Amino acid sequence: MAAVKFMRNTHVLLTILTLASSFSAAHGAQRIDPQAVEKATFSGKLSARDHTSPLLVKVEVLLDRAHFSPGEIDGKLGENVTKALAAYADARGLTKGATLTKELVSSLSSDTRPILTQYVLTEQDLKGPFTKHIPAKLEKMKGMKTVGYRDVKEAIAEKFHVSERLLVMLNPGISINRVDQPIMVPNILTDESKGPATRIEIDKDQQTVKAYGPSGELVAFYPATVGSGEKPSPTGTFKIISIDRNPNYRYNPNYKFKGVKTKRPFVIGPGPNNPVGIVWIGLSADGYGIHGTPDPSRVSKSESHGCVRLTNWDALALAAMAKKGLPVQFDDLPGSNGSNAPSE
């Protein structure tokens, strides 16, 4: 009888551990050791695309600081980081290809500043203002005065170009909701400026934006969402006609966006979760622009209404290098969505 009871108890314990393991995996309970990030080296093997790697965190931070944006820093080998790796290798005269090499890691690692840094949450961080409830549908957002961050975690994640999931993994068991709470974040903030761009090139096939300097050198690279089958981006060369920070979003019913039924124009107030984010760079192609997004994780992985969508921080960086009159060229390569359709 004792043996039977022991077996039953063991079975219960195993069941609990299995459930706990499943719960942990489902809720991203994995942690990333900051020291492992700092000490990460390349062994010649790449992590699986669904695995969060200290090395990939390091590489993404270094790419971000070099102005070759991987988009949202998430520690995974996704398409945006591979685009950034390819652009960086090409610009530096390294072995071409969208992959990690010892040569490339060595070049990136010439920046010896710490990869992570400690940040202490302030009263301003916690004060917001926040917008807890944001409708999923565009039409239901009409009339909103502001569309802020949903909470502190989203605001801090965007401030440091990091996914909310990775932010939690870097700070296991820590409440990111308390004044004077120290947390670990990517060390991406820098005073370094790349100076004014002389032209911008948008590749619709590769879904990328490149900024070039006075000598024709590539000075900044960004992954992007460029148009869609329903609302393609334009073809040709245009000029920047406006740069607006914290813009309102104005919907024109003539655009006839899928899922929007109203036949009257409406306005959505400014904020990081506004449909065009915190920057609008207007182009001479009527109705088109380069802008931010409320969902940085979907850049390059979703579709836009014809415009060019960047993460909010990349849109800000590009706006800082741009000026009115700057030429913006849309490359209409095979497989791209070239057309002259109106957009957001």
SELUM-601599 format. One record per residue (C-alpha): chain; residue in three letters; x, y, z. Coordinates in steps of 0.1 Angstrom, whole numbers. Each point is the difference from the previous one (the first is absolute). Layout:
<drenpas>
A_Ala_X_Y_Z $
...
</drenpas>
This chain:
<drenpas>
A_Met_0_0_0 $
A_Ala_28_24_9 $
A_Ala_16_-7_-34 $
A_Val_-32_8_-18 $
A_Lys_-4_33_20 $
A_Phe_36_9_-9 $
A_Met_-6_-6_-37 $
A_Arg_-32_21_2 $
A_Asn_18_28_17 $
A_Thr_28_-2_-25 $
A_His_-25_1_-29 $
A_Val_-16_31_15 $
A_Leu_34_17_5 $
A_Leu_10_-7_-36 $
A_Thr_-34_13_-13 $
A_Ile_5_32_20 $
A_Leu_36_5_-13 $
A_Thr_-12_-7_-36 $
A_Leu_-28_26_3 $
A_Ala_24_25_16 $
A_Ser_25_-5_-28 $
A_Ser_-27_4_-26 $
A_Phe_-13_32_18 $
A_Ser_35_14_2 $
A_Ala_7_-6_-37 $
A_Ala_-34_14_-10 $
A_His_6_32_20 $
A_Gly_36_6_-11 $
A_Ala_14_-7_35 $
A_Gln_35_-5_-15 $
A_Arg_25_25_14 $
A_Ile_31_15_-17 $
A_Asp_31_5_22 $
A_Pro_14_35_-6 $
A_Gln_35_-13_5 $
A_Ala_-6_-26_-27 $
A_Val_-9_27_-24 $
A_Glu_31_20_7 $
A_Lys_23_-30_-3 $
A_Ala_-18_-16_-30 $
A_Thr_23_-11_-29 $
A_Phe_-7_-16_-33 $
A_Ser_8_-37_-3 $
A_Gly_-9_-4_-36 $
A_Lys_-35_-12_6 $
A_Leu_-32_20_-1 $
A_Ser_-29_-3_24 $
A_Ala_-34_-14_-11 $
A_Arg_-23_28_-11 $
A_Asp_-24_-6_29 $
A_His_27_0_26 $
A_Thr_11_31_20 $
A_Ser_38_2_-1 $
A_Pro_23_22_21 $
A_Leu_23_2_-31 $
A_Leu_-29_13_-21 $
A_Val_-9_26_26 $
A_Lys_36_12_-1 $
A_Val_0_1_-38 $
A_Glu_-33_18_-3 $
A_Val_11_27_25 $
A_Leu_33_5_-19 $
A_Leu_-18_2_-33 $
A_Asp_-25_25_14 $
A_Arg_29_22_13 $
A_Ala_17_-2_-34 $
A_His_-32_14_-16 $
A_Phe_-8_-33_-17 $
A_Ser_-33_-6_17 $
A_Pro_-12_-36_8 $
A_Gly_-34_14_8 $
A_Glu_-12_-11_34 $
A_Ile_28_-16_21 $
A_Asp_-13_-34_9 $
A_Gly_30_-23_1 $
A_Lys_-13_-21_-29 $
A_Leu_14_-8_-34 $
A_Gly_-29_16_-19 $
A_Glu_-2_15_-35 $
A_Asn_6_36_12 $
A_Val_33_-8_17 $
A_Thr_12_-20_-31 $
A_Lys_-9_29_-22 $
A_Ala_21_23_23 $
A_Leu_29_-25_0 $
A_Ala_0_-1_-38 $
A_Ala_-1_38_-3 $
A_Tyr_28_5_26 $
A_Ala_22_-26_-17 $
A_Asp_-5_16_-34 $
A_Ala_7_35_14 $
A_Arg_32_-11_18 $
A_Gly_14_-20_-29 $
A_Leu_-4_-33_18 $
A_Thr_-10_-34_-13 $
A_Lys_-35_6_-14 $
A_Gly_-30_-19_12 $
A_Ala_-29_2_25 $
A_Thr_18_-21_26 $
A_Leu_22_3_30 $
A_Thr_38_-6_-4 $
A_Lys_30_4_22 $
A_Glu_12_28_-22 $
A_Leu_-33_19_4 $
A_Val_-1_-5_38 $
A_Ser_35_11_3 $
A_Ser_-8_32_-20 $
A_Leu_-30_8_21 $
A_Ser_19_-7_32 $
A_Ser_24_28_-7 $
A_Asp_-27_20_19 $
A_Thr_11_-11_35 $
A_Arg_-26_19_21 $
A_Pro_-21_-22_23 $
A_Ile_-29_-17_-18 $
A_Leu_-24_4_28 $
A_Thr_-4_28_26 $
A_Gln_-20_7_31 $
A_Tyr_-29_24_-2 $
A_Val_-19_12_31 $
A_Leu_-37_6_-5 $
A_Thr_-11_36_7 $
A_Glu_-33_16_10 $
A_Gln_-3_13_-35 $
A_Asp_2_-36_-14 $
A_Leu_-28_-11_23 $
A_Lys_-22_31_-5 $
A_Gly_-6_-5_-37 $
A_Pro_-26_10_-11 $
A_Phe_-10_-35_-11 $
A_Thr_-29_-12_-21 $
A_Lys_-10_-33_14 $
A_His_-28_-9_-25 $
A_Ile_8_5_-37 $
A_Pro_-25_-14_-25 $
A_Ala_14_-25_-25 $
A_Lys_-19_14_-29 $
A_Leu_9_33_-16 $
A_Glu_-35_13_-2 $
A_Lys_-7_-5_37 $
A_Met_30_23_8 $
A_Lys_-15_30_-16 $
A_Gly_-4_29_23 $
A_Met_27_-12_25 $
A_Lys_19_31_13 $
A_Thr_32_-18_6 $
A_Val_12_-36_-5 $
A_Gly_28_-5_25 $
A_Tyr_19_-31_12 $
A_Arg_-22_-26_17 $
A_Asp_23_-2_30 $
A_Val_35_6_14 $
A_Lys_14_-33_-14 $
A_Glu_-10_9_-35 $
A_Ala_14_35_4 $
A_Ile_34_-12_14 $
A_Ala_2_-27_-26 $
A_Glu_-4_25_-29 $
A_Lys_24_25_17 $
A_Phe_28_-27_-1 $
A_His_-10_-16_-34 $
A_Val_-7_-33_17 $
A_Ser_-29_-25_-1 $
A_Glu_-21_-1_31 $
A_Arg_7_-37_3 $
A_Leu_38_5_0 $
A_Leu_-3_28_24 $
A_Val_-17_-24_25 $
A_Met_26_-27_-7 $
A_Leu_27_25_9 $
A_Asn_-18_9_32 $
A_Pro_-15_-32_14 $
A_Gly_-22_5_30 $
A_Ile_3_38_-1 $
A_Ser_-30_22_-1 $
A_Ile_5_25_-28 $
A_Asn_-25_23_17 $
A_Arg_17_16_30 $
A_Val_19_33_4 $
A_Asp_37_-4_6 $
A_Gln_0_-36_-11 $
A_Pro_32_-8_-19 $
A_Ile_-4_-22_-31 $
A_Met_23_-13_-27 $
A_Val_-5_13_-35 $
A_Pro_19_0_-33 $
A_Asn_26_27_-1 $
A_Ile_-12_17_-32 $
A_Leu_-2_37_9 $
A_Thr_28_20_-16 $
A_Asp_7_36_-8 $
A_Glu_16_-10_-33 $
A_Ser_-16_16_-30 $
A_Lys_4_-12_-36 $
A_Gly_-5_35_-14 $
A_Pro_-24_9_-28 $
A_Ala_-9_-25_-26 $
A_Thr_2_9_-37 $
A_Arg_-24_-26_-13 $
A_Ile_-23_-28_12 $
A_Glu_-5_-32_-18 $
A_Ile_-30_-24_6 $
A_Asp_3_-35_-13 $
A_Lys_-36_-14_-3 $
A_Asp_11_-35_-7 $
A_Gln_24_-3_30 $
A_Gln_-22_22_22 $
A_Thr_28_23_11 $
A_Val_9_37_3 $
A_Lys_35_13_-5 $
A_Ala_14_35_6 $
A_Tyr_31_11_-19 $
A_Gly_25_27_9 $
A_Pro_18_28_-20 $
A_Ser_26_-24_-15 $
A_Gly_-26_-26_-9 $
A_Glu_8_-22_30 $
A_Leu_-28_-19_18 $
A_Val_-4_17_33 $
A_Ala_-31_-17_14 $
A_Phe_-21_-30_-7 $
A_Tyr_-35_-9_12 $
A_Pro_-24_-30_-5 $
A_Ala_-34_12_-12 $
A_Thr_-35_-9_-11 $
A_Val_-5_13_-35 $
A_Gly_-35_-1_-14 $
A_Ser_-22_-30_-7 $
A_Gly_-18_-17_-28 $
A_Glu_-31_19_9 $
A_Lys_17_34_3 $
A_Pro_34_-1_-17 $
A_Ser_27_27_4 $
A_Pro_8_24_-28 $
A_Thr_28_-4_-25 $
A_Gly_26_26_-8 $
A_Thr_18_29_18 $
A_Phe_-18_24_22 $
A_Lys_9_27_25 $
A_Ile_-6_5_36 $
A_Ile_-25_28_5 $
A_Ser_-6_-1_37 $
A_Ile_13_-15_33 $
A_Asp_-25_-1_28 $
A_Arg_7_-14_35 $
A_Asn_-30_-11_21 $
A_Pro_-24_3_-30 $
A_Asn_-37_-4_0 $
A_Tyr_-13_-28_-22 $
A_Arg_-26_11_-26 $
A_Tyr_-19_-27_-18 $
A_Asn_-12_8_-36 $
A_Pro_-30_-21_-10 $
A_Asn_12_1_-36 $
A_Tyr_28_-24_10 $
A_Lys_-27_-27_6 $
A_Phe_22_-20_24 $
A_Lys_-11_-36_6 $
A_Gly_-21_-3_31 $
A_Val_-9_37_3 $
A_Lys_-36_6_-8 $
A_Thr_-5_37_7 $
A_Lys_-4_23_-30 $
A_Arg_10_31_21 $
A_Pro_35_12_9 $
A_Phe_11_-3_36 $
A_Val_29_10_22 $
A_Ile_20_-20_26 $
A_Gly_21_19_24 $
A_Pro_38_-2_4 $
A_Gly_20_-26_19 $
A_Pro_23_-30_-4 $
A_Asn_-30_-23_-6 $
A_Asn_-15_23_-26 $
A_Pro_-2_-19_-34 $
A_Val_30_19_-13 $
A_Gly_19_1_33 $
A_Ile_20_30_11 $
A_Val_14_12_-33 $
A_Trp_-14_8_-34 $
A_Ile_24_8_-29 $
A_Gly_-23_12_-28 $
A_Leu_9_-6_-36 $
A_Ser_-8_18_-33 $
A_Ala_-20_-31_-10 $
A_Asp_-34_10_12 $
A_Gly_-11_-18_31 $
A_Tyr_32_-19_5 $
A_Gly_26_2_27 $
A_Ile_26_-17_22 $
A_His_-12_-4_36 $
A_Gly_1_-19_32 $
A_Thr_-22_-28_13 $
A_Pro_-18_-10_31 $
A_Asp_13_-36_-4 $
A_Pro_38_-2_-5 $
A_Ser_-1_-38_1 $
A_Arg_-19_0_-33 $
A_Val_23_21_-21 $
A_Ser_10_-19_-32 $
A_Lys_-24_-28_11 $
A_Ser_-34_16_-9 $
A_Glu_-14_24_-26 $
A_Ser_-6_37_-1 $
A_His_-25_22_-18 $
A_Gly_26_10_-26 $
A_Cys_22_21_22 $
A_Val_34_-10_15 $
A_Arg_-2_-12_36 $
A_Leu_30_0_24 $
A_Thr_3_-5_37 $
A_Asn_-7_33_18 $
A_Trp_37_3_10 $
A_Asp_12_-6_-35 $
A_Ala_-25_25_-14 $
A_Leu_14_25_25 $
A_Ala_36_-7_-10 $
A_Leu_-8_4_-36 $
A_Ala_-19_32_6 $
A_Ala_30_14_18 $
A_Met_21_-6_-32 $
A_Ala_-26_12_-25 $
A_Lys_-12_34_-11 $
A_Lys_-25_14_-24 $
A_Gly_10_-5_-37 $
A_Leu_20_-31_7 $
A_Pro_-5_-25_-29 $
A_Val_-16_-34_9 $
A_Gln_3_-27_-26 $
A_Phe_-23_-30_-1 $
A_Asp_17_-29_-18 $
A_Asp_-26_-20_-19 $
A_Leu_18_-34_-4 $
A_Pro_-15_-33_-11 $
A_Gly_-23_-13_27 $
A_Ser_-6_34_16 $
A_Asn_-34_18_4 $
A_Gly_5_30_-23 $
A_Ser_-30_20_-9 $
A_Asn_-15_35_4 $
A_Ala_-27_-6_26 $
A_Pro_-10_24_28 $
A_Ser_8_-10_35 $
A_Glu_1_10_37 $
</drenpas>
